[in-house]
Each structure stands twice: as C-alpha cells, then as structure tokens.
Amino acid sequence: MFGLNSKDTSLLLVVAVLTLLAPFILNPFPENSDLAQFNAGYPDLMQRFVIFGIFAIGFNILFGLTGYLSFGHAAFLGVGSYAAIWMMKLLTLNVIPAIFMGIVVAGLFALVVGFVSLRRSGIYFSILTLAFAQMSYALAYSVLTPITGGETGLQIKPIDRPLLSNLEPGEIGRANLFGIEMGNSYLLNVGGWQFTFNAGYYIAAVVMLIAFYISIRIFRSPFGMMLRAVKSNQNRLNYTGLNSKPYTLAAFVISGMYAGLAGGLMVAMDTQVGPERMFWTASGEVVLMAILGGVGTLIGPVLGAGMIKYMENILSKINDAILHQWFAFMPDGLENFKVAIIHPFIGKGWHLTLGIVFMLVVIFLPGGLVEGGQRIGRLFRRKKRKDKPSPDATPAE
Amino acid sequence: MGILEVKGVNKRFGGLQALGDVNLSVAENTVHAIIGPNGAGKSTLLNCLVGKLIPDTGSVMFDGQSVLGRKPHEINQMGISRVFQTPEIFGDLTVLENILIPCFGKRDGAFRMHAFEQVFHEKSLIEKAEAILEDVNMADKKDFHSASLSRGDKRRLEMAMCLVQEPKLLLLDEPTAGMARADTNNTIDLLKEIKSKRDITMCIIEHDMHVVFSLAERITVLAQGTPLVEDTPENIKGNPKVQEAYLGESQH
C-alpha cells in the first residue's frame, strides 16, 4: 500500500493509529489520582512530541543515512521559525503559508551551509555546522535585532495587521487553519479521565505522518541506498561512477527542510520565536534524540524525541513536595533520606536522569530504543518457540 | 592505437621522481600487466589513470578522450572500472545492494534525485544484478550482509560490481596481494573466466609473477618510474635486462 512493502505499510499504519489516539494513550491516569502528573496528554506537550519528532526524522535522514553528524541543525529550525512568524505578521494568520515559507527559507539556508560544510567530513564537518549555527544564533541575538527581535524574539502583537486577515482594531491575531484556531480544544470527560483533543495537535500530527511517510520512501529509494553507500564507503562510491557530493548535499538540504518544517509548526502552535531556539544545546538535543531512539532506523528518532520531551516536561515538574507526599507513609527519617537521594534527579536535575539514561542506552543498546524493542521481541519469540514447538518442526505422521 | 594511451607522463613528489616519461599503450581486448619491483611507480601510474593523481606533464588518453583533470566518478563513467588492492565494497549493505549501486550509476549517471522511487520496483535492474551474481557464483549469498563475507567472496563481489558496469577497461591493483596460494589460483581462474565470457580489456598491476604469467598477453616492466621494456610474456622471461632489474632480485 502507498507504494511501500507490507512491513513498512504496517509500521506506518501503527504509527498513524498511535498518533491519532495519542490523547487517550498519553493520559492513562485519572485526573484526580496521584499519578495524574505523569499524564502527557495535554496539547502543549503533545504538539512538542510530534514537532520534535519531525525534527528528528529529518535529522536522521542526514545522520542516519549518510553518517554526516551535523551539530548545527537547530539553526534551520530557528530560521524556519523566523520565516514563518514574519509570514504571519505580514501576510496571513493562516498557518499554511507560514509553514511553507519556513520550509523554503530553511532549505535555502541549508543549501548554503551544506555547500560550505560538506567540503569536509567527519569531525570537521560537525565543527563547521556548529560554527554556522552559533553564528546564526549570534546574529539573531544581537546584530539582526531589527529582523529577529533580538533577545526577546518575535511575537504576534496587537499592532500586527497581516494583509489577508481581517482583524478587528486592537485584536491580537491568532494562528489558524482556514478558521480553525490552533488553540481550539475539545474536552472529553469519561469517568475520572479527561481527554483533550486539540486542533493544533491534530494538524501537527497529520504533518508528522506525511513527513514520516516521505522519510520511509526516501529510506527505501535508490537515493536512500546511495546515501547509505556514502556512509559505508564513500571512496568506493566515487570509483563506481557516482558523485557523492550532490547526494550528501541533497540529504543535507532535505533534512534542513524538515527542520524548517518543524520550526514553522512551532510558530504555528505558539506564535512566538526567540534566538535560544538556535542555541547549540538545541542542536545537541536532536543528536541525542536520534541516538537515543536508534540512528538510521525509521521510527527510532520519533521515539527518542518523545522520550526526551517527556522527561523534560514530566520529570522537571516533580519537586520535593511531591516526593514527600509519595513517601509520606514512611518514618520521617527514612522519608527525608529517600527524598534527598532522589532530589538531584528530578526538577531541574532532570538532565542528570537524561544523561544516565543516555549512557545506559549507548553502552548496552547501541542501536537505541529500537534495538531494545527488537531484543525484547526476539526474546518473546524464542520463548514461545520453546514452549510449544511450531507445527512444521514436529515430524508429520 | 590502443584503448589506453599514456604519453610522456611525469610525476614528482617533492624530490622523488615517481614517474619519469612513462609511455604505455594498452590494446583493446587484451590483458596487459604492469610489473616492477617495489617503488617502481606502479600504483602512482594507476592513480594517474583513475583521477586520484594528476600527472605533472604528459597525456593520458582513454578511448580517444583525455582523462586528465577529470574526477574519479567521471572517469568511471567513461568506462574505466577499478578493483582495489584490498576489496573495497559497501560493507553495511547487502550483496545485492552492492551490485545495484553500479547498476543505478550506469543507468542514471553520476547523480539523480530518485528519492521517491522504490528500489524494489526496479525489477529489470534487480534481474541484471542477480544475473551477474550468478556469473561469479554468489547468487545464494545475495541477501548476506557484505561485511560478513570471506575475503575471497569480497573480491568476487568487487569484481561483480565492476563487471556489471560493462566497463571497457578494468584496472586491477594487485588483485592477489596478501592472498594464500589457493586464493590466488581462485582469483586467476575467476579472471580467466571473466575474460573468456566477454570482450574486456584488463590492465593488471601485479607483484606475483605466477599471476602475471598465467594471465597477461602483454607485459610492461617498470623500474624506478620508467618503463624498461614492453613485450610478450615469453620474451620478458628471457630478457636479461628484466632478469637483472626484477626477476633476478626476486629469485633469491
């Protein structure tokens, strides 16, 4: 189906079902229970899951296929965001032109950065991309303040009058898709549960599914095979009559466009942008997402993005007061002791937890979460085979 | 006029004259060997032919066109394929994919943005790749991860990758270097088989006299960057100059 083989089709369908049912899946705990703080089914976080999923999918097309590790991908995310917000400020509050502009501008910027950076490979390539991203950050932060709003960034303000949107005087524009506002949500209460269906999330989710589908097509295409050949043996590729340079540049631009798409979607959701979006930590984060989930796998980067964003938003919300509540049944001394031990790993210390998880994954599961899943799958299959031998293994008659 | 004409090629590395006034003519449909002691400039000459190095002076004409100043992929597209000293293959890809890459390169040129087509839809190319694997007796290994192949199979695979391009000239850089006697003989048989099945010009750079005398129709002897003599294997064997420069040394 969709021009894919059956395995990829089922992967795409599973991802589609999970994404569309995310408001249920991410809200497993009733609203009033103690565990409700582990619910991730609120619009802001769900939007971030899919947007960073797109960012990581695009990054994986470059890093996973060609092996070129870009350390400046957040620059394309930021450039896409700035382009998108200017579209909304000037032209229309409809998100489609904004997102489209984000993709185009990020793609052009990636063409320039890629053209220069791809003259080198390995660590020098990474450093070049990092330098470009930090330059972009510095430009956005200070030099280009009239365009980027400097430190405070850009928001949609009451004085913004987009050409094609008829706003009342003094009304602050809100992002929409043909009248559907991104912030619109439908609440569904079932028993103790509350499920939120947010328009912005569903629009971003559909975009992510399209982006995911395109990435599967690229992975299975002759182009994708050439990119894997670049990673495997670039020398051989050149002596086989193929020019590796345009292939890597095309991969770089495509992944830059994915980043621009993610940046445009971010603006569509929260109608603001700041230079910190291009800071090197943001570039590092997408590298972590790809590695954590599984470099070069189809679904890995999305899982990695989800995991990091979940930890960032949920772990960081837990504070000492909540811990004391959890351990209240214990004697005071023990309670305080437990809280003191866990304290560094929660709240602002969530990075510490992320670091430990990352180290464990890299050491024990070099293939990321996807490899973990595969190992568990294999374990179950083997066990099943041991329990009851399959019919064709038993001799007939 | 041969398919490959090297005229007056010089190459210096600093103070070292690696190649001095090399003239070479490889006739079409022959197996031409270039031999010489270590440091004679065999590899430098080969690198000048494939675009890795550019000679200081002189000309290299292939099939009536100059190859100088062209990139390796352009020279390959002209019809020169190269086998490396240690097999260079795409280790992360399957055997079949290894063959498909040159197939796409042959059909679509050095670059094509075929990002939305699917490999498994390219039935005719896959058939072509399977046929060449059949030719080198590797059809049963087509789904193997090519890094897991034995060294001999890697060599076969690399040859198949070159052959599927239907090159006019196949360059072989010490194809039996570091091989055991049995592997060497297998490689000789493979090359003989390849030669018997199709019209192809081969240029072999080789150290091993056994390989050279079992395959070559013409031999050029290089010594200290200059061709000493070019002749048939029988005459080379009897040539006292060659004995002195090369064979005498190796028959301790």
HADDOCK unambig.tbl for C-alpha pairs under 7 A between the chains (distance, minus, plus):
assign (segid A and resid 217 and name CA) (segid B and resid 116 and name CA) 5.66 0.50 0.50
assign (segid A and resid 217 and name CA) (segid B and resid 118 and name CA) 6.92 0.50 0.50
assign (segid A and resid 218 and name CA) (segid B and resid 115 and name CA) 5.15 0.50 0.50
assign (segid A and resid 218 and name CA) (segid B and resid 116 and name CA) 5.96 0.50 0.50
assign (segid A and resid 220 and name CA) (segid B and resid 118 and name CA) 5.64 0.50 0.50
assign (segid A and resid 220 and name CA) (segid B and resid 119 and name CA) 6.21 0.50 0.50
assign (segid A and resid 221 and name CA) (segid B and resid 114 and name CA) 6.81 0.50 0.50
assign (segid A and resid 221 and name CA) (segid B and resid 115 and name CA) 5.41 0.50 0.50
assign (segid A and resid 221 and name CA) (segid B and resid 116 and name CA) 6.01 0.50 0.50
assign (segid A and resid 221 and name CA) (segid B and resid 117 and name CA) 5.27 0.50 0.50
assign (segid A and resid 221 and name CA) (segid B and resid 118 and name CA) 4.33 0.50 0.50
assign (segid A and resid 221 and name CA) (segid B and resid 119 and name CA) 5.19 0.50 0.50
assign (segid A and resid 222 and name CA) (segid B and resid 114 and name CA) 6.15 0.50 0.50
assign (segid A and resid 222 and name CA) (segid B and resid 115 and name CA) 6.63 0.50 0.50
assign (segid A and resid 222 and name CA) (segid B and resid 117 and name CA) 6.95 0.50 0.50
assign (segid A and resid 222 and name CA) (segid B and resid 118 and name CA) 6.52 0.50 0.50
assign (segid A and resid 222 and name CA) (segid B and resid 119 and name CA) 5.40 0.50 0.50
assign (segid A and resid 223 and name CA) (segid B and resid 113 and name CA) 6.42 0.50 0.50
assign (segid A and resid 223 and name CA) (segid B and resid 114 and name CA) 5.34 0.50 0.50
assign (segid A and resid 223 and name CA) (segid B and resid 115 and name CA) 4.85 0.50 0.50
assign (segid A and resid 224 and name CA) (segid B and resid 115 and name CA) 6.71 0.50 0.50
assign (segid A and resid 229 and name CA) (segid B and resid 90 and name CA) 6.05 0.50 0.50
assign (segid A and resid 232 and name CA) (segid B and resid 90 and name CA) 5.31 0.50 0.50
assign (segid A and resid 232 and name CA) (segid B and resid 91 and name CA) 6.10 0.50 0.50
assign (segid A and resid 232 and name CA) (segid B and resid 92 and name CA) 5.70 0.50 0.50
assign (segid A and resid 233 and name CA) (segid B and resid 89 and name CA) 6.96 0.50 0.50
assign (segid A and resid 233 and name CA) (segid B and resid 90 and name CA) 5.56 0.50 0.50
assign (segid A and resid 236 and name CA) (segid B and resid 88 and name CA) 6.04 0.50 0.50
assign (segid A and resid 236 and name CA) (segid B and resid 89 and name CA) 6.52 0.50 0.50
assign (segid A and resid 238 and name CA) (segid B and resid 72 and name CA) 6.03 0.50 0.50
assign (segid A and resid 238 and name CA) (segid B and resid 73 and name CA) 4.95 0.50 0.50
assign (segid A and resid 239 and name CA) (segid B and resid 72 and name CA) 5.61 0.50 0.50
assign (segid A and resid 239 and name CA) (segid B and resid 73 and name CA) 5.47 0.50 0.50
assign (segid A and resid 239 and name CA) (segid B and resid 76 and name CA) 6.23 0.50 0.50
assign (segid A and resid 239 and name CA) (segid B and resid 82 and name CA) 6.97 0.50 0.50
assign (segid A and resid 240 and name CA) (segid B and resid 73 and name CA) 6.43 0.50 0.50
assign (segid A and resid 240 and name CA) (segid B and resid 76 and name CA) 6.30 0.50 0.50
assign (segid A and resid 240 and name CA) (segid B and resid 102 and name CA) 5.89 0.50 0.50
assign (segid A and resid 241 and name CA) (segid B and resid 73 and name CA) 3.93 0.50 0.50
assign (segid A and resid 241 and name CA) (segid B and resid 74 and name CA) 6.30 0.50 0.50
assign (segid A and resid 241 and name CA) (segid B and resid 76 and name CA) 4.80 0.50 0.50
assign (segid A and resid 241 and name CA) (segid B and resid 77 and name CA) 5.20 0.50 0.50
assign (segid A and resid 241 and name CA) (segid B and resid 105 and name CA) 5.98 0.50 0.50
assign (segid A and resid 241 and name CA) (segid B and resid 110 and name CA) 5.74 0.50 0.50
assign (segid A and resid 242 and name CA) (segid B and resid 73 and name CA) 5.41 0.50 0.50
assign (segid A and resid 242 and name CA) (segid B and resid 105 and name CA) 5.87 0.50 0.50
assign (segid A and resid 242 and name CA) (segid B and resid 110 and name CA) 4.12 0.50 0.50
assign (segid A and resid 242 and name CA) (segid B and resid 111 and name CA) 6.26 0.50 0.50
assign (segid A and resid 243 and name CA) (segid B and resid 73 and name CA) 5.92 0.50 0.50
assign (segid A and resid 243 and name CA) (segid B and resid 110 and name CA) 5.12 0.50 0.50
assign (segid A and resid 243 and name CA) (segid B and resid 111 and name CA) 6.05 0.50 0.50
assign (segid A and resid 246 and name CA) (segid B and resid 111 and name CA) 6.88 0.50 0.50
